[in-house]
Amino acid sequence: MSGKTKPVVVRATTQLNRIASADHGNVSLGLLEHRAPRQNPLLPPMLLLHGATLGACVFDLPLAGYSLMAEMANRGRCVYAVDIRGFGNSCIGPANSAGGPSHGPFPSITEAVADLGAAVTAILARERVEALDLIGFSWGSIAATRYATEHPEHIARLALYAPLYSEPNPTWLGLIAEPGNPMQLRGDVGDYRSIALSDLTHRWDNEIGDHAIDDYRESGVLECVFQALWSLNRHVREDGAPAFRCPTGPLVDLLSVFNGRRLYDATRVTTPTFLVRGSDDITSTDRDARSLLRDIRSRVKSYAVIPCASHFLLLEKKRTALYQLLDAFFEPLKEPRRSLEEDVL
């Protein structure tokens, strides 16, 4: 016996809701909900937005101590996580389904923001409040910030984990751009990417780099992440490898960002904002985060770096440091959150 401890599998207590997209009647979005048994009226509801590869289920893994949703809900708030069209629990019609005619990469950033908006609208109506707290992860930070600039009245506070802004990234361009043309997406990119366990392992290990894997990731976690994603979108590649699929639209946005093109105007961010990333993250860089922090115009803004953590900090041993920083930023409000019913009375 190696002496290594494995995470304990726990039963999920999260509820799946279905909501319609705001701009497409053929799209049904999956909205996960983790409700605290006792509500703190000083804590607004919270919404989590995933990145370009891992859907909303990574915010609520069935492993003890690996649910950001449960951790945030334990403070007395309702926590939600939405799957953008094409990801995880979202359902789409034949226009973009596997086996149907290809329409190219989707969703666009406009569609992602529309899906996020649909989730925000549904949550505000369900909780009868005017605004919520929003966390965007990686690619999700782009859509989250863009939404916050367009609808600041609906966002109480904004946290960007592994934020992306406008830092040129030759390494990423070498992976997703057409050879010899960094401004163009690879020609072989279709509607979906197929991600096998080996692909996920390679991506995560590459983020950790030359450091010892065991210092960053617990045994069994990577397999649990893959199983959670694969169980929602079971696919088998031509080589026989089980894989989950994710839409390729986010790659278009990453191509823009990694060429130095900004997809939102940070100077329009007036909401209290917190940026956080792992020190070894090679996708969300320190220089990019500091540039974003400088441009944000909110009078309440801060930035933290967690040591010995990669882009997948949320799923690593240092995740508790992330939990603690988010909990400190999203502290109870000084006044109870106002109910929309108060406007009616």
Secondary structure as GFF3:
##gff-version 3
##sequence-region A 1 345
A	DSSP	beta_strand	15	20	.	.	.	ID=ss1
A	DSSP	beta_strand	27	35	.	.	.	ID=ss2
A	DSSP	beta_strand	46	49	.	.	.	ID=ss3
A	DSSP	three_ten_helix	56	60	.	.	.	ID=ss4
A	DSSP	alpha_helix	68	73	.	.	.	ID=ss5
A	DSSP	beta_strand	78	83	.	.	.	ID=ss6
A	DSSP	beta_strand	91	92	.	.	.	ID=ss7
A	DSSP	alpha_helix	109	127	.	.	.	ID=ss8
A	DSSP	beta_strand	132	137	.	.	.	ID=ss9
A	DSSP	alpha_helix	139	150	.	.	.	ID=ss10
A	DSSP	three_ten_helix	152	154	.	.	.	ID=ss11
A	DSSP	beta_strand	155	161	.	.	.	ID=ss12
A	DSSP	alpha_helix	170	176	.	.	.	ID=ss13
A	DSSP	beta_strand	177	178	.	.	.	ID=ss14
A	DSSP	beta_strand	181	185	.	.	.	ID=ss15
A	DSSP	beta_strand	192	196	.	.	.	ID=ss16
A	DSSP	alpha_helix	197	208	.	.	.	ID=ss17
A	DSSP	three_ten_helix	213	215	.	.	.	ID=ss18
A	DSSP	alpha_helix	221	230	.	.	.	ID=ss19
A	DSSP	beta_strand	235	236	.	.	.	ID=ss20
A	DSSP	beta_strand	242	247	.	.	.	ID=ss21
A	DSSP	alpha_helix	249	257	.	.	.	ID=ss22
A	DSSP	three_ten_helix	266	268	.	.	.	ID=ss23
A	DSSP	beta_strand	273	278	.	.	.	ID=ss24
A	DSSP	alpha_helix	286	295	.	.	.	ID=ss25
A	DSSP	beta_strand	301	306	.	.	.	ID=ss26
A	DSSP	three_ten_helix	313	315	.	.	.	ID=ss27
A	DSSP	alpha_helix	319	329	.	.	.	ID=ss28
A	DSSP	alpha_helix	341	344	.	.	.	ID=ss29
###
